[in-house]
Amino acid sequence: MIRIAIVGTGGMAHAHANAFLNLKGCTLVAGVDIQEENLNNYCDKFEIRNRFTDVKELVKWGEFDAAVVATIDSAHVPCALPLVKAGKHVLCEKPIAPTAPEGKRLVTAAEKAGVINMINFSYRNNPVLHHAQQLVASGKLGRLMHLEAHYLQTWLTSPVWGVWQETPAWLWRLSTDHGSKGALGDIGVHIVDLTTYVANERVKSLSCKLKTFNKAPGNKIGEYNLDANDTALMQVELAGGGIGTINTTRWATGQTNSLKLALYGETGALKIDLDTSGEELEVCLGPDLKKAKFKTVKARKTPNMQQRFLKSIKTGVNDPSDFRRGWEVQRVLDACFKSDESKKSVTLRA
Ligand SMILES: NC(=O)c1ccc[n+]([C@@H]2O[C@H](COP(=O)([O-])OP(=O)(O)OC[C@H]3O[C@@H](n4cnc5c(N)ncnc54)[C@H](O)[C@@H]3O)[C@@H](O)[C@H]2O)c1
């Protein structure tokens, strides 16, 4: 039985608990949150007995094998570091850290400790991604020439996930003082991971424009300065030379949570639309190329991130969605900030 502690007991921690409780071979043994009300509500709901208000107390107690870090972004490294140093396996929420150098500290510590380390790139729960990734890896699309990807949300214009002006879970995401890197750090991280994972290529260079709109009097609500970016527009070049755009925003009125990716190669193309399906993709291959027609293809079922975390712990073989991968994606985001500030294209070292 793998004993799991949950660190940070807000919205996302509920998704983790529900997922783990559906699986055999694991049990939730402890919760940690700096806010006692969140902690107690959560632990009562999921019948967790051991409760701590500081991750250091959890480490001192020690009666667990693995932990999920689902705190606000800026607390990922401070919470995950003592856990990996204590030899605990960690599934950490994205982004690994507000910046790549901070994330690198965690990569080094986890690799040195030899523990299983994963970043919850949760869109990898969709089987369609793995099917598409294998299709590209098989060479059927040929040289990738062009790509279009976006991740669009609407919560600044539609209260579908609650009224953001009154909800701490949305307000911290709008404030750099609270460790947020804006839409780019929150959801751009997913679309950069998704795109480069499916393409099997890293970003070689990029230029990026970020935009923050005024959203309240003085652009401030209570303790929250609303200064984090709302929108990021990237032009990227992949290592293989293909180019394209990756865009993300919270101002996509009417689009609750829209992720799309299209990859166009010399001998084939594929389109993923997670709004429509996480199991079906559109492909244009072989004879369909001449007719310029796309066909629908169904992907085989794949395990979710929590299943993959447990499997990694049992087998000792780390899942590819590891801290190092989280750091590599973060390097792309750091380059976006650099490009926006300098108004120049930025080249990333291999
Ligand atoms: N992978 C995904 O698809 C996905 C989706 C949503 C959120 N997230 C990520 O999950 C994390 C949590 O997001 P959320 O929406 O649940 O936020 P939230 O605001 O609902 O919850 C965060 C919780 O962390 C607690 N916390 C803050 N600092 C802490 C610390 N030092 N120690 C212990 N607890 C601490 C807060 O008190 C709060 O209860 C974020 O990093 C977010 O980016 C990932």
Ligand as a Chemical Component Dictionary entry (heavy atoms), coordinates in Angstrom:
data_LIG
# 
_chem_comp.id                   LIG 
_chem_comp.type                 NON-POLYMER 
_chem_comp.pdbx_formal_charge   0 
_chem_comp.three_letter_code    LIG 
# 
loop_
_chem_comp_atom.comp_id 
_chem_comp_atom.atom_id 
_chem_comp_atom.alt_atom_id 
_chem_comp_atom.type_symbol 
_chem_comp_atom.charge 
_chem_comp_atom.model_Cartn_x 
_chem_comp_atom.model_Cartn_y 
_chem_comp_atom.model_Cartn_z 
_chem_comp_atom.pdbx_ordinal 
LIG N1  N1  N 0  -2.434 20.215 -13.769 1  
LIG C1  C1  C 0  -3.553 20.892 -13.918 2  
LIG O1  O1  O 0  -4.317 20.648 -14.849 3  
LIG C2  C2  C 0  -3.893 21.963 -12.935 4  
LIG C3  C3  C 0  -5.182 22.523 -12.873 5  
LIG C4  C4  C 0  -5.434 23.489 -11.892 6  
LIG C5  C5  C 0  -4.425 23.909 -11.038 7  
LIG N2  N2  N 1  -3.182 23.369 -11.156 8  
LIG C6  C6  C 0  -2.082 23.765 -10.274 9  
LIG O2  O2  O 0  -2.383 23.241 -8.980  10 
LIG C7  C7  C 0  -1.887 24.118 -7.960  11 
LIG C8  C8  C 0  -3.017 24.486 -7.014  12 
LIG O3  O3  O 0  -4.012 25.170 -7.738  13 
LIG P1  P1  P 0  -5.472 25.325 -7.106  14 
LIG O4  O4  O 0  -6.362 25.749 -8.205  15 
LIG O5  O5  O -1 -5.814 24.112 -6.339  16 
LIG O6  O6  O 0  -5.215 26.547 -6.118  17 
LIG P2  P2  P 0  -5.979 26.876 -4.775  18 
LIG O7  O7  O 0  -5.711 28.309 -4.509  19 
LIG O8  O8  O 0  -7.379 26.374 -4.830  20 
LIG O9  O9  O 0  -5.221 25.955 -3.683  21 
LIG C9  C9  C 0  -3.902 26.171 -3.281  22 
LIG C10 C10 C 0  -3.783 25.736 -1.834  23 
LIG O10 O10 O 0  -2.389 25.741 -1.486  24 
LIG C11 C11 C 0  -2.302 26.211 -0.147  25 
LIG N3  N3  N 0  -0.939 26.645 0.131   26 
LIG C12 C12 C 0  -0.311 27.787 -0.280  27 
LIG N4  N4  N 0  0.965  27.819 0.165   28 
LIG C13 C13 C 0  1.152  26.654 0.857   29 
LIG C14 C14 C 0  2.255  26.092 1.539   30 
LIG N5  N5  N 0  3.424  26.723 1.607   31 
LIG N6  N6  N 0  2.093  24.886 2.147   32 
LIG C15 C15 C 0  0.903  24.229 2.089   33 
LIG N7  N7  N 0  -0.181 24.728 1.449   34 
LIG C16 C16 C 0  -0.057 25.911 0.839   35 
LIG C17 C17 C 0  -3.343 27.301 -0.078  36 
LIG O11 O11 O 0  -3.662 27.637 1.245   37 
LIG C18 C18 C 0  -4.497 26.664 -0.851  38 
LIG O12 O12 O 0  -5.349 25.922 -0.003  39 
LIG C19 C19 C 0  -1.295 25.324 -8.688  40 
LIG O13 O13 O 0  0.092  25.159 -8.799  41 
LIG C20 C20 C 0  -1.929 25.267 -10.077 42 
LIG O14 O14 O 0  -1.097 25.831 -11.081 43 
LIG C21 C21 C 0  -2.919 22.393 -12.071 44 
# 
loop_
_chem_comp_bond.comp_id 
_chem_comp_bond.atom_id_1 
_chem_comp_bond.atom_id_2 
_chem_comp_bond.value_order 
_chem_comp_bond.pdbx_ordinal 
LIG N1  C1  SING 1  
LIG C1  O1  DOUB 2  
LIG C1  C2  SING 3  
LIG C2  C3  SING 4  
LIG C2  C21 DOUB 5  
LIG C3  C4  DOUB 6  
LIG C4  C5  SING 7  
LIG C5  N2  DOUB 8  
LIG N2  C6  SING 9  
LIG N2  C21 SING 10 
LIG C6  O2  SING 11 
LIG C6  C20 SING 12 
LIG O2  C7  SING 13 
LIG C7  C8  SING 14 
LIG C7  C19 SING 15 
LIG C8  O3  SING 16 
LIG O3  P1  SING 17 
LIG P1  O4  DOUB 18 
LIG P1  O5  SING 19 
LIG P1  O6  SING 20 
LIG O6  P2  SING 21 
LIG P2  O7  DOUB 22 
LIG P2  O8  SING 23 
LIG P2  O9  SING 24 
LIG O9  C9  SING 25 
LIG C9  C10 SING 26 
LIG C10 O10 SING 27 
LIG C10 C18 SING 28 
LIG O10 C11 SING 29 
LIG C11 N3  SING 30 
LIG C11 C17 SING 31 
LIG N3  C12 SING 32 
LIG N3  C16 SING 33 
LIG C12 N4  DOUB 34 
LIG N4  C13 SING 35 
LIG C13 C14 SING 36 
LIG C13 C16 DOUB 37 
LIG C14 N5  SING 38 
LIG C14 N6  DOUB 39 
LIG N6  C15 SING 40 
LIG C15 N7  DOUB 41 
LIG N7  C16 SING 42 
LIG C17 O11 SING 43 
LIG C17 C18 SING 44 
LIG C18 O12 SING 45 
LIG C19 O13 SING 46 
LIG C19 C20 SING 47 
LIG C20 O14 SING 48 
# 
